[in-house]
Amino acid sequence: MRILIPGLLLAFGASTAPLALAQSCGSGGGATVCLTATGTATNVQLGWTVSGNVTSLEIYRDTDADPSGRTRIAVPGSTARSYTDAAGSIGTRYWYWVKFTTNAGSYNSGSANATLGANCTPTAITPYINANGAWTQTASATIKTGASAILGPQPSSGGMWSWSGCGTAGAAREQTIQPPAACTATATYTNSCGAKTQQAFSIKVGNWTSAKWGGGGYVTGIIVHPTTPNLMYVRTDVGGAYRWHQATSTWVPITDGAGFGAAEATFHGVESIAVDPNNDQRVYMGAGMYTSAGNGRLYISSNRGDSWTYVGLPFPLGGNNPGRAIGERLMVDPNKPSTLFYGSRTAGLWKSADSGLTWAQVTSLSSAKLTQDQVNALGGTSAIGVETIVYDTGTKGSGTATQTIYAPIAPDYVQTAGLGSNLYKSTNGGTSWTAISTPISGYHIPHMVRAADGMFYVVFTRDAGPGSAGPARLYKFDGSNWTLLRSDDSVGYGGVSVYGTGATTRIALGVTNTWGNFPGQRILQLSDDAGRNWREIEAMTPGDVSWGWIDDVEIDPFNRDHIMHVSGGVMQTSNASSATPTWALTVNGIEETAVLGVATPPAGATYTVINSSGDVGTWVHTDLTTKPTLTPGTDWSNGFAADMAWSDPQYMATIGVYLGNNTGFGMWSGDGGKTWAKFATYPAGVAGNTGTEASIAITGRNKAIWAPGNSVPSYTLDNGATWVPTNLPAINSVFPRAYHLVADRKNPNKVYAYDSGGHWWGTPGKVYVSTDGGRTFTLSQGSVNAGLAPNYFGNTSLAVNPNVEGELWLADGNAVYRSTDSGASWTKLSHFASIFTGNPWPQVQGASAIALGKAKAGAPYSAAVYVVGVISGVWGVHRSDDGGATWTRFNDDAHQFGGIGVMAADQSIYGRIYISGTGRGMLYSN
């Protein structure tokens, strides 16, 4: 390799350079023995010379030069002239003697000493990877499935290499690998004096990218590492967690891989994140989307979230429940980082003394655990409980647990547990607690922060949020006295952060539930004199302006002018002291939309994919790397599904619901999404069924079949001027359902309708076939004979091969079926099967989504088939290039995204599919 760029990475292990001492001799009985000792990284090497005749040798060692009390460590043969002592402790100096025996008696050499592991400096490894034909100085890379990479760390000479992982082998410095899935390779370099250094190489297989949209979800918290610049994390309510990458100004998803598979979607709701101030590699995450979904998990990482282990928590979490921007509930003791506290929603305060592995309720505060009936009686969908934990300390790493701790407690737990205040204090590390009298009772304390001088700044707001409407108060608290700093009755307060001390303390205060952009609007208030005077620093300023739920605010501890707050991403300014700070919404990498439907056009269309999402409606992507601009403009809405005419893809339609008034809509475009109009009329069932279970199929310009939820589908031949019900049977609404509709792409007179049965305990699935463009349908008896499993609408899928008339593929939730005769008969593929764990319903669906795209060059089948499901117990996306005869896994464990919901395949690029993860927006493969 030709590149020689020095770099310094973390070295593991201590070592010593060889340092030989002069010979130390001793004589007696006609013999002389001279000893030398040399310390290395892992041992002390002894050597001696002998003149005269000796009958035996013994080796002695001590930790000082006095031979009394020395210990015999070896008895080599009389002809031995060297010995290696590998039993010492790093950094210790040892004295050695050789006791030799002659015919005249026993005598000693002179003493020789050496220090183990003191003077050999480890050699830094600089990592390089050649992943795409060029060398890059990096320790991580993503390669395409089936591709190879070369690992080539520096230095290039002077020592020895050994490898493990990713199929590496042998002692060559450069290793060529071709892993089938994500893996980690570890290189160990031993320099000439014996010091060892290790470097891990993280390799991901396959390249998955988030299509740009520009945020869309809610970031609920920002966690800034207090001792490492630019190390920041954010948590979201449904889309997992992310880490900031300073070099690219990008948020990197850290909850896509192992631990976040198909059965673990609920853990993409992140309730709290905690960092260890003493170890910037270690991060903890409390995950669980809803308290009603059962107990949460604590995820633990020793590499900043690149990988995780987890333990089950003994209480439920609510990352998407009310109060989700309160916190942080999870905190690491900065002085004794093996101690963690967690403020739970329903079960009080919990403590771990072993770095999160086990947990016990802190019953000295309260032993109350709310039942669901008690939660319901409080009038909310979730309890709020213990809201956060605050350590009263300015030190870290002392080894002694922090003694003074504060615990703000929500009114619901105060009431149910019979507590005397909504703020408690411990002065003995949590062994006992005392109620603190607060200036306001019955309010929430969403944030309480400590300044470096020991002053606390405490927010009181009436509602749990996010977006509390007020009233709200901000106080400072010196441990005994409360001082009011700010008061508002018409808005709420959310996040608060401080920088500095005393009279010049900078305070940033989020004013939540504020909307619009007009003079006098309050979004983010700043004080530079400890709260005596305030000014607005975001409203009516250059750049982006946020609105809504400003429920967490952070001042960068390394730069007082860098201030951030939560939004539909992260709002940041780097010139907060300016009279007109410039703000920007940083969402690169965070695409938290909930995608409900994706549809791809035929090759050659003017657009790439239509994305129908929750909250933000439907969008037409023409460039996946930039935010789309083509949309029907339905604002706060759910887009359910979309389709286009295959022979005329400029004509498209989408369906959904306006969330503001819960009114269904249908929109059409005749120019590839540039302009849109509402259908003049809607079918029966649209108004009363506004759930996401619905579909639409387009057979030609102005011709569509629309299946509203729980309703008989209707068709139009005049672009929605009129709708006529089809003859398809009515379906019940015991569980939300609708017909899956698809149009044959080779013969638009053929339309297929699939009733999935509603739920696992519903009616068997059935397929109906139309040969008159979707006006009338006939039951496929073959689908009845196939025994399609009953299943929920969202766990099932129907797709056509766009290249062959009458070829259908169906996923009934458990298995995959194929028809080559327009649905008349069906063949079940044996590869797919659900994972059951003792319940009559699957823990992981065997086949939930199916899509067909551009075929592999030279493949025997006319399309590539992709299925989200389980083969041989392994869940993922599986691809077949031979019509389902054989399958290979398309994704890997590093790309699971909290499960995959909807999927479509590209008709122009082989190997490209579009999917939804849980709250991860639309992702596509390369």
Secondary structure as GFF3:
##gff-version 3
##sequence-region A 1 926
A	DSSP	beta_strand	24	28	.	.	.	ID=ss1
A	DSSP	beta_strand	31	39	.	.	.	ID=ss2
A	DSSP	beta_strand	44	51	.	.	.	ID=ss3
A	DSSP	beta_strand	56	62	.	.	.	ID=ss4
A	DSSP	beta_strand	71	74	.	.	.	ID=ss5
A	DSSP	beta_strand	82	85	.	.	.	ID=ss6
A	DSSP	beta_strand	93	102	.	.	.	ID=ss7
A	DSSP	beta_strand	105	108	.	.	.	ID=ss8
A	DSSP	beta_strand	112	115	.	.	.	ID=ss9
A	DSSP	beta_strand	129	130	.	.	.	ID=ss10
A	DSSP	beta_strand	135	136	.	.	.	ID=ss11
A	DSSP	beta_strand	140	143	.	.	.	ID=ss12
A	DSSP	beta_strand	149	151	.	.	.	ID=ss13
A	DSSP	beta_strand	160	164	.	.	.	ID=ss14
A	DSSP	beta_strand	175	177	.	.	.	ID=ss15
A	DSSP	beta_strand	183	190	.	.	.	ID=ss16
A	DSSP	beta_strand	196	205	.	.	.	ID=ss17
A	DSSP	beta_strand	208	210	.	.	.	ID=ss18
A	DSSP	beta_strand	219	224	.	.	.	ID=ss19
A	DSSP	beta_strand	232	236	.	.	.	ID=ss20
A	DSSP	beta_strand	241	245	.	.	.	ID=ss21
A	DSSP	three_ten_helix	246	248	.	.	.	ID=ss22
A	DSSP	beta_strand	250	253	.	.	.	ID=ss23
A	DSSP	three_ten_helix	262	268	.	.	.	ID=ss24
A	DSSP	beta_strand	270	276	.	.	.	ID=ss25
A	DSSP	beta_strand	279	287	.	.	.	ID=ss26
A	DSSP	three_ten_helix	291	293	.	.	.	ID=ss27
A	DSSP	beta_strand	295	301	.	.	.	ID=ss28
A	DSSP	beta_strand	309	316	.	.	.	ID=ss29
A	DSSP	beta_strand	330	332	.	.	.	ID=ss30
A	DSSP	beta_strand	340	343	.	.	.	ID=ss31
A	DSSP	beta_strand	349	352	.	.	.	ID=ss32
A	DSSP	beta_strand	360	361	.	.	.	ID=ss33
A	DSSP	alpha_helix	372	377	.	.	.	ID=ss34
A	DSSP	beta_strand	390	391	.	.	.	ID=ss35
A	DSSP	beta_strand	405	408	.	.	.	ID=ss36
A	DSSP	alpha_helix	411	417	.	.	.	ID=ss37
A	DSSP	beta_strand	423	426	.	.	.	ID=ss38
A	DSSP	beta_strand	434	435	.	.	.	ID=ss39
A	DSSP	beta_strand	448	450	.	.	.	ID=ss40
A	DSSP	beta_strand	456	461	.	.	.	ID=ss41
A	DSSP	beta_strand	472	477	.	.	.	ID=ss42
A	DSSP	beta_strand	482	488	.	.	.	ID=ss43
A	DSSP	beta_strand	492	499	.	.	.	ID=ss44
A	DSSP	three_ten_helix	502	504	.	.	.	ID=ss45
A	DSSP	beta_strand	506	512	.	.	.	ID=ss46
A	DSSP	beta_strand	524	527	.	.	.	ID=ss47
A	DSSP	beta_strand	535	536	.	.	.	ID=ss48
A	DSSP	beta_strand	553	555	.	.	.	ID=ss49
A	DSSP	beta_strand	563	566	.	.	.	ID=ss50
A	DSSP	beta_strand	570	573	.	.	.	ID=ss51
A	DSSP	beta_strand	583	586	.	.	.	ID=ss52
A	DSSP	beta_strand	594	599	.	.	.	ID=ss53
A	DSSP	beta_strand	609	614	.	.	.	ID=ss54
A	DSSP	beta_strand	617	621	.	.	.	ID=ss55
A	DSSP	beta_strand	637	644	.	.	.	ID=ss56
A	DSSP	beta_strand	652	658	.	.	.	ID=ss57
A	DSSP	beta_strand	663	669	.	.	.	ID=ss58
A	DSSP	beta_strand	677	678	.	.	.	ID=ss59
A	DSSP	beta_strand	695	700	.	.	.	ID=ss60
A	DSSP	beta_strand	703	707	.	.	.	ID=ss61
A	DSSP	beta_strand	714	716	.	.	.	ID=ss62
A	DSSP	beta_strand	724	725	.	.	.	ID=ss63
A	DSSP	beta_strand	739	743	.	.	.	ID=ss64
A	DSSP	beta_strand	751	755	.	.	.	ID=ss65
A	DSSP	beta_strand	766	770	.	.	.	ID=ss66
A	DSSP	beta_strand	778	779	.	.	.	ID=ss67
A	DSSP	alpha_helix	781	786	.	.	.	ID=ss68
A	DSSP	three_ten_helix	793	795	.	.	.	ID=ss69
A	DSSP	beta_strand	797	800	.	.	.	ID=ss70
A	DSSP	beta_strand	808	811	.	.	.	ID=ss71
A	DSSP	beta_strand	816	819	.	.	.	ID=ss72
A	DSSP	beta_strand	827	828	.	.	.	ID=ss73
A	DSSP	beta_strand	847	853	.	.	.	ID=ss74
A	DSSP	beta_strand	864	871	.	.	.	ID=ss75
A	DSSP	beta_strand	874	880	.	.	.	ID=ss76
A	DSSP	beta_strand	888	889	.	.	.	ID=ss77
A	DSSP	beta_strand	900	905	.	.	.	ID=ss78
A	DSSP	beta_strand	913	917	.	.	.	ID=ss79
A	DSSP	beta_strand	922	925	.	.	.	ID=ss80
###
